[in-house]
Amino acid sequence: MIDSVKNYIGGNRRNVEGAPVLIISTFERGKSGFFRENPANELGDQWGAYDNGLANAYLVLKARAMGFDTLIMGMRDADALRRLFGIPESETITAVISLGYRSGEPRQPQHKNLDEIVKFF
Protein backbone atom coordinates (compact mmCIF):
# COMPACT_ATOMS: atom_id res chain seq x y z
CA MET A 1 0.00 0.00 0.00
CA ILE A 2 2.90 2.37 0.73
CA ASP A 3 4.09 2.15 -2.87
CA SER A 4 0.56 2.83 -4.07
CA VAL A 5 0.28 5.94 -1.89
CA LYS A 6 3.62 7.20 -3.21
CA ASN A 7 2.03 7.32 -6.68
CA TYR A 8 -0.42 9.95 -5.39
CA ILE A 9 1.85 12.45 -3.60
CA GLY A 10 3.36 14.23 -6.58
CA GLY A 11 6.86 15.64 -6.25
CA ASN A 12 7.16 14.54 -2.63
CA ARG A 13 7.69 10.94 -3.71
CA ARG A 14 11.45 11.43 -3.77
CA ASN A 15 11.35 12.98 -0.26
CA VAL A 16 9.76 9.89 1.30
CA GLU A 17 11.46 7.13 -0.66
CA GLY A 18 12.50 5.11 2.38
CA ALA A 19 9.59 6.01 4.67
CA PRO A 20 8.16 2.89 6.32
CA VAL A 21 4.89 4.62 7.30
CA LEU A 22 2.55 6.95 5.42
CA ILE A 23 -0.50 8.29 7.25
CA ILE A 24 -3.58 9.62 5.42
CA SER A 25 -4.99 12.44 7.55
CA THR A 26 -8.72 13.18 7.27
CA PHE A 27 -11.57 14.82 9.11
CA GLU A 28 -15.28 14.12 8.97
CA ARG A 29 -17.31 17.12 7.87
CA GLY A 30 -20.26 18.18 9.99
CA LYS A 31 -18.74 17.04 13.29
CA SER A 32 -16.78 20.13 14.32
CA GLY A 33 -17.61 23.83 14.14
CA PHE A 34 -21.30 23.51 14.93
CA PHE A 35 -23.31 24.92 17.82
CA ARG A 36 -26.73 23.38 18.42
CA GLU A 37 -26.60 21.81 14.94
CA ASN A 38 -25.90 25.17 13.23
CA PRO A 39 -22.54 26.27 11.81
CA ALA A 40 -20.65 28.29 14.44
CA ASN A 41 -19.25 30.60 11.75
CA GLU A 42 -18.75 30.91 7.99
CA LEU A 43 -16.40 27.91 7.88
CA GLY A 44 -19.24 25.47 8.52
CA ASP A 45 -18.15 21.96 7.49
CA GLN A 46 -14.54 23.04 7.00
CA TRP A 47 -13.93 23.82 10.70
CA GLY A 48 -12.63 20.28 11.13
CA ALA A 49 -9.50 21.33 9.22
CA TYR A 50 -8.39 23.28 12.28
CA ASP A 51 -8.90 20.33 14.61
CA ASN A 52 -7.21 18.04 12.11
CA GLY A 53 -4.26 20.41 11.81
CA LEU A 54 -3.86 20.49 15.59
CA ALA A 55 -3.96 16.70 15.75
CA ASN A 56 -1.35 16.49 12.98
CA ALA A 57 0.88 18.98 14.81
CA TYR A 58 0.78 16.94 18.02
CA LEU A 59 1.39 13.75 16.09
CA VAL A 60 4.58 15.09 14.48
CA LEU A 61 5.78 16.64 17.76
CA LYS A 62 5.35 13.31 19.56
CA ALA A 63 7.01 11.47 16.69
CA ARG A 64 10.01 13.80 16.90
CA ALA A 65 10.19 13.34 20.67
CA MET A 66 10.37 9.60 20.02
CA GLY A 67 13.23 10.04 17.52
CA PHE A 68 11.26 9.88 14.28
CA ASP A 69 11.11 12.39 11.47
CA THR A 70 7.99 13.39 9.56
CA LEU A 71 6.90 15.25 6.48
CA ILE A 72 3.39 16.66 6.18
CA MET A 73 2.38 16.72 2.52
CA GLY A 74 -0.53 18.71 1.20
CA MET A 75 0.38 17.78 -2.37
CA ARG A 76 -1.72 14.67 -2.96
CA ASP A 77 -4.38 13.23 -5.22
CA ALA A 78 -7.25 13.06 -2.74
CA ASP A 79 -9.64 11.32 -5.13
CA ALA A 80 -7.15 8.53 -5.86
CA LEU A 81 -6.40 8.08 -2.15
CA ARG A 82 -10.12 8.02 -1.39
CA ARG A 83 -10.62 5.18 -3.89
CA LEU A 84 -7.53 3.27 -2.72
CA PHE A 85 -8.58 3.23 0.94
CA GLY A 86 -12.35 3.43 0.62
CA ILE A 87 -12.47 6.78 2.45
CA PRO A 88 -16.08 7.99 2.53
CA GLU A 89 -17.14 11.20 0.77
CA SER A 90 -18.08 12.66 4.17
CA GLU A 91 -14.37 12.90 5.04
CA THR A 92 -11.95 15.52 3.74
CA ILE A 93 -8.41 14.32 3.09
CA THR A 94 -6.09 17.05 4.35
CA ALA A 95 -2.61 15.55 4.14
CA VAL A 96 -0.34 12.57 3.84
CA ILE A 97 2.23 12.35 6.64
CA SER A 98 5.38 10.28 6.29
CA LEU A 99 6.97 8.81 9.40
CA GLY A 100 10.46 7.39 9.51
CA TYR A 101 14.11 8.39 9.79
CA ARG A 102 15.77 11.09 7.73
CA SER A 103 18.44 10.00 5.27
CA GLY A 104 20.30 13.32 5.56
CA GLU A 105 19.98 16.86 6.81
CA PRO A 106 17.09 18.69 5.18
CA ARG A 107 17.84 21.84 3.20
CA GLN A 108 16.17 24.77 4.93
CA PRO A 109 14.62 27.37 2.62
CA GLN A 110 15.32 31.07 3.08
CA HIS A 111 12.75 32.56 5.43
CA LYS A 112 11.05 35.90 4.94
CA ASN A 113 11.70 38.67 7.43
CA LEU A 114 9.14 38.71 10.23
CA ASP A 115 7.87 42.18 9.29
CA GLU A 116 6.96 40.84 5.82
CA ILE A 117 4.52 38.23 7.16
CA VAL A 118 3.30 39.56 10.52
CA LYS A 119 1.31 42.67 11.31
CA PHE A 120 1.32 43.82 14.93
CA PHE A 121 -1.42 46.12 16.27
C-alpha positions in Angstrom: 0.0 0.0 0.0 2.9 2.4 0.7 4.1 2.2 -2.9 0.6 2.8 -4.1 0.3 5.9 -1.9 3.6 7.2 -3.2 2.0 7.3 -6.7 -0.4 9.9 -5.4 1.8 12.5 -3.6 3.4 14.2 -6.6 6.9 15.6 -6.3 7.2 14.5 -2.6 7.7 10.9 -3.7 11.5 11.4 -3.8 11.4 13.0 -0.3 9.8 9.9 1.3 11.5 7.1 -0.7 12.5 5.1 2.4 9.6 6.0 4.7 8.2 2.9 6.3 4.9 4.6 7.3 2.5 6.9 5.4 -0.5 8.3 7.3 -3.6 9.6 5.4 -5.0 12.4 7.6 -8.7 13.2 7.3 -11.6 14.8 9.1 -15.3 14.1 9.0 -17.3 17.1 7.9 -20.3 18.2 10.0 -18.7 17.0 13.3 -16.8 20.1 14.3 -17.6 23.8 14.1 -21.3 23.5 14.9 -23.3 24.9 17.8 -26.7 23.4 18.4 -26.6 21.8 14.9 -25.9 25.2 13.2 -22.5 26.3 11.8 -20.6 28.3 14.4 -19.2 30.6 11.8 -18.7 30.9 8.0 -16.4 27.9 7.9 -19.2 25.5 8.5 -18.2 22.0 7.5 -14.5 23.0 7.0 -13.9 23.8 10.7 -12.6 20.3 11.1 -9.5 21.3 9.2 -8.4 23.3 12.3 -8.9 20.3 14.6 -7.2 18.0 12.1 -4.3 20.4 11.8 -3.9 20.5 15.6 -4.0 16.7 15.7 -1.3 16.5 13.0 0.9 19.0 14.8 0.8 16.9 18.0 1.4 13.7 16.1 4.6 15.1 14.5 5.8 16.6 17.8 5.3 13.3 19.6 7.0 11.5 16.7 10.0 13.8 16.9 10.2 13.3 20.7 10.4 9.6 20.0 13.2 10.0 17.5 11.3 9.9 14.3 11.1 12.4 11.5 8.0 13.4 9.6 6.9 15.2 6.5 3.4 16.7 6.2 2.4 16.7 2.5 -0.5 18.7 1.2 0.4 17.8 -2.4 -1.7 14.7 -3.0 -4.4 13.2 -5.2 -7.2 13.1 -2.7 -9.6 11.3 -5.1 -7.2 8.5 -5.9 -6.4 8.1 -2.1 -10.1 8.0 -1.4 -10.6 5.2 -3.9 -7.5 3.3 -2.7 -8.6 3.2 0.9 -12.4 3.4 0.6 -12.5 6.8 2.4 -16.1 8.0 2.5 -17.1 11.2 0.8 -18.1 12.7 4.2 -14.4 12.9 5.0 -11.9 15.5 3.7 -8.4 14.3 3.1 -6.1 17.0 4.3 -2.6 15.6 4.1 -0.3 12.6 3.8 2.2 12.4 6.6 5.4 10.3 6.3 7.0 8.8 9.4 10.5 7.4 9.5 14.1 8.4 9.8 15.8 11.1 7.7 18.4 10.0 5.3 20.3 13.3 5.6 20.0 16.9 6.8 17.1 18.7 5.2 17.8 21.8 3.2 16.2 24.8 4.9 14.6 27.4 2.6 15.3 31.1 3.1 12.7 32.6 5.4 11.1 35.9 4.9 11.7 38.7 7.4 9.1 38.7 10.2 7.9 42.2 9.3 7.0 40.8 5.8 4.5 38.2 7.2 3.3 39.6 10.5 1.3 42.7 11.3 1.3 43.8 14.9 -1.4 46.1 16.3 
